[in-house]
Amino acid sequence: MNKVALRSINSRIVIFVITVTILLLTAPVEHALVVAVQAQAASDGSIRAQLIGSWRLVSRQSKRANGEVEPDAGLATVPLGVLIYDQSGHVAAQLSRRDRTVAMLGEECQSAATTKGTPDTAQTILGYDAYFGTYRINEREGIVTHHLEAALFPGDIGKDIDRHFTVSSDRLTINFNTTTRDGVKVTRTLIWERMK
């Protein structure tokens, strides 16, 4: 290990020890330790630290292999969405078609009853997609895996879904290959913005 790397590690340790000491003197112990761990994660710039937070959906697009955009009948062109990753390894996601109404329920309920599901994504029901569970990160591959403990579509419960991701400042880009309800293979890209 070279001297520059050693100095960097030593300075991180000193910052961490000072942070813990200050927090122990000024806050309850339990809270101080949580804040110190979060401060250390943020200072080391790890991929996990960059991913943690609440994200608002900016765009969602599905493309065929030839580059043609595939429309999404379930969530429409620009759905609303929230994605949350917490420090303890939990994830929650919700997406909603913007124009949902009570009047659409009859037709949508018939469509929901015929939903078969796909292994690589959560299903949209009544213009809505929601689940929560845990996540794990493969930093080398740039993949976050969501383990669905509960989901709007019961067939998604217990499923693991992999998402390729990159974080750049306050932008999170997620993409994955999937198949639409109609059997069309697409690559779906979602762009999220950190909520502040």
C-alpha positions as CSV (number, residue, x, y, z in Angstrom):
1,M,0.0,0.0,0.0
2,N,1.4,3.4,-0.9
3,K,1.8,6.3,1.4
4,V,-1.0,8.3,-0.1
5,A,-3.5,5.5,0.3
6,L,-2.3,4.9,3.9
7,R,-2.7,8.6,4.7
8,S,-6.2,8.6,3.3
9,I,-7.2,5.6,5.4
10,N,-5.7,7.1,8.5
11,S,-7.5,10.4,7.9
12,R,-10.8,8.6,7.5
13,I,-10.2,6.7,10.8
14,V,-9.4,10.0,12.6
15,I,-12.6,11.7,11.2
16,F,-14.7,8.7,12.2
17,V,-13.2,8.7,15.8
18,I,-13.7,12.4,16.2
19,T,-17.3,12.2,14.9
20,V,-18.2,9.3,17.3
21,T,-16.6,11.2,20.2
22,I,-18.5,14.4,19.5
23,L,-21.8,12.6,19.0
24,L,-21.3,10.5,22.2
25,L,-20.8,13.7,24.2
26,T,-23.8,15.6,22.7
27,A,-26.5,12.9,21.9
28,P,-28.0,9.7,23.3
29,V,-25.6,6.8,22.6
30,E,-28.0,4.9,20.3
31,H,-28.6,7.9,18.1
32,A,-25.0,8.9,18.1
33,L,-23.9,5.5,16.8
34,V,-26.4,5.5,14.0
35,V,-25.4,9.0,12.9
36,A,-21.7,8.1,13.1
37,V,-22.2,5.0,10.9
38,Q,-24.1,7.0,8.3
39,A,-21.5,9.7,8.3
40,Q,-18.7,7.1,7.8
41,A,-20.7,5.5,4.9
42,A,-21.3,8.9,3.2
43,S,-17.6,9.9,3.6
44,D,-16.3,6.7,2.0
45,G,-18.3,7.3,-1.1
46,S,-19.4,3.7,-1.4
47,I,-21.9,2.6,-3.9
48,R,-24.2,1.6,-1.1
49,A,-24.0,5.0,0.6
50,Q,-24.8,6.7,-2.8
51,L,-27.9,4.5,-3.3
52,I,-29.4,5.0,0.2
53,G,-32.2,7.6,0.2
54,S,-35.6,8.5,-1.3
55,W,-35.9,8.8,-5.1
56,R,-38.6,10.4,-7.3
57,L,-39.2,8.9,-10.8
58,V,-38.2,11.3,-13.6
59,S,-38.7,9.0,-16.6
60,R,-39.5,5.3,-17.5
61,Q,-39.1,3.9,-20.9
62,S,-39.2,0.5,-22.5
63,K,-37.4,-0.2,-25.8
64,R,-37.4,-3.2,-28.1
65,A,-34.1,-4.6,-29.4
66,N,-34.5,-2.5,-32.6
67,G,-34.7,0.7,-30.5
68,E,-38.4,1.2,-31.0
69,V,-40.2,2.5,-27.8
70,E,-42.8,0.1,-26.5
71,P,-45.9,1.8,-25.0
72,D,-47.0,0.6,-21.5
73,A,-50.7,0.2,-21.1
74,G,-50.4,-0.4,-17.4
75,L,-48.4,2.7,-16.2
76,A,-48.6,4.9,-19.4
77,T,-45.8,7.1,-20.6
78,V,-44.8,9.1,-17.6
79,P,-45.9,7.5,-14.3
80,L,-45.4,8.9,-10.9
81,G,-43.0,6.9,-8.7
82,V,-41.1,6.7,-5.4
83,L,-38.2,4.4,-4.6
84,I,-36.7,4.2,-1.1
85,Y,-33.5,2.4,0.0
86,D,-32.7,2.6,3.7
87,Q,-29.5,2.1,5.7
88,S,-30.7,-1.3,7.2
89,G,-31.2,-3.0,3.8
90,H,-34.9,-2.4,3.1
91,V,-36.5,-1.2,-0.1
92,A,-39.9,0.1,-1.0
93,A,-41.2,1.0,-4.5
94,Q,-44.4,2.5,-5.8
95,L,-45.4,3.5,-9.3
96,S,-48.7,4.9,-10.4
97,R,-50.3,5.8,-13.7
98,R,-51.1,9.6,-13.5
99,D,-54.7,9.3,-14.9
100,R,-56.1,6.7,-12.6
101,T,-59.8,7.0,-11.9
102,V,-62.6,5.0,-10.2
103,A,-64.3,4.7,-13.6
104,M,-61.4,2.5,-14.9
105,L,-61.8,-0.1,-12.2
106,G,-64.2,-2.4,-14.0
107,E,-62.0,-2.9,-17.1
108,E,-58.8,-3.0,-15.1
109,C,-60.2,-5.6,-12.6
110,Q,-60.9,-7.9,-15.6
111,S,-57.4,-7.4,-16.9
112,A,-55.9,-8.0,-13.4
113,A,-57.7,-11.3,-13.1
114,T,-55.8,-12.6,-16.2
115,T,-52.3,-11.4,-15.1
116,K,-49.8,-14.2,-15.3
117,G,-46.7,-12.3,-14.2
118,T,-43.1,-12.4,-15.3
119,P,-40.1,-13.6,-13.3
120,D,-38.0,-10.4,-13.8
121,T,-40.3,-7.6,-12.7
122,A,-43.2,-6.7,-10.5
123,Q,-46.7,-6.6,-12.1
124,T,-48.9,-3.5,-12.6
125,I,-52.4,-3.9,-11.3
126,L,-55.1,-1.2,-11.7
127,G,-52.5,1.2,-13.0
128,Y,-50.4,0.7,-9.9
129,D,-47.3,-1.2,-9.0
130,A,-46.0,-1.5,-5.4
131,Y,-43.8,-3.7,-3.3
132,F,-41.5,-3.7,-0.3
133,G,-38.8,-6.0,1.0
134,T,-35.0,-6.1,1.3
135,Y,-32.1,-5.4,-1.1
136,R,-28.6,-6.5,-1.6
137,I,-25.9,-5.0,-3.8
138,N,-23.3,-6.6,-6.0
139,E,-21.0,-3.6,-6.4
140,R,-18.7,-5.3,-8.9
141,E,-21.6,-6.1,-11.3
142,G,-23.5,-2.9,-10.6
143,I,-26.6,-4.8,-9.7
144,V,-29.1,-4.3,-6.8
145,T,-31.4,-7.3,-6.1
146,H,-34.8,-6.6,-4.6
147,H,-36.3,-9.4,-2.6
148,L,-40.1,-8.8,-2.5
149,E,-41.5,-9.6,0.9
150,A,-45.0,-8.2,-0.1
151,A,-46.4,-6.9,-3.4
152,L,-49.6,-5.6,-4.9
153,F,-49.7,-8.6,-7.2
154,P,-49.6,-11.7,-5.0
155,G,-47.6,-13.7,-7.6
156,D,-44.7,-11.4,-7.0
157,I,-44.3,-12.2,-3.3
158,G,-41.0,-13.9,-2.6
159,K,-39.5,-13.0,-6.0
160,D,-35.9,-11.7,-6.4
161,I,-35.6,-9.1,-9.2
162,D,-32.2,-7.8,-10.4
163,R,-31.7,-4.2,-11.5
164,H,-28.5,-2.8,-13.1
165,F,-27.9,0.6,-11.7
166,T,-25.6,3.6,-11.7
167,V,-25.6,6.6,-9.4
168,S,-24.3,10.0,-10.5
169,S,-24.7,12.7,-7.9
170,D,-28.4,13.0,-7.4
171,R,-29.4,10.8,-10.4
172,L,-30.1,7.1,-10.2
173,T,-30.5,5.1,-13.4
174,I,-31.9,1.6,-13.3
175,N,-32.3,-0.7,-16.3
176,F,-33.2,-4.3,-16.9
177,N,-34.5,-6.7,-19.5
178,T,-38.1,-7.8,-19.2
179,T,-41.1,-9.0,-21.1
180,T,-44.3,-7.0,-21.4
181,R,-47.8,-8.6,-20.7
182,D,-48.1,-9.0,-24.5
183,G,-44.8,-11.1,-24.7
184,V,-42.6,-8.3,-26.2
185,K,-39.0,-8.4,-25.0
186,V,-37.8,-4.9,-23.9
187,T,-35.1,-3.1,-22.0
188,R,-36.7,-0.9,-19.4
189,T,-34.8,2.2,-18.2
190,L,-35.9,4.2,-15.2
191,I,-34.3,7.5,-14.2
192,W,-34.8,8.7,-10.6
193,E,-33.9,12.0,-8.9
194,R,-32.9,12.1,-5.2
195,M,-35.6,13.8,-3.1
196,K,-34.4,16.5,-0.7
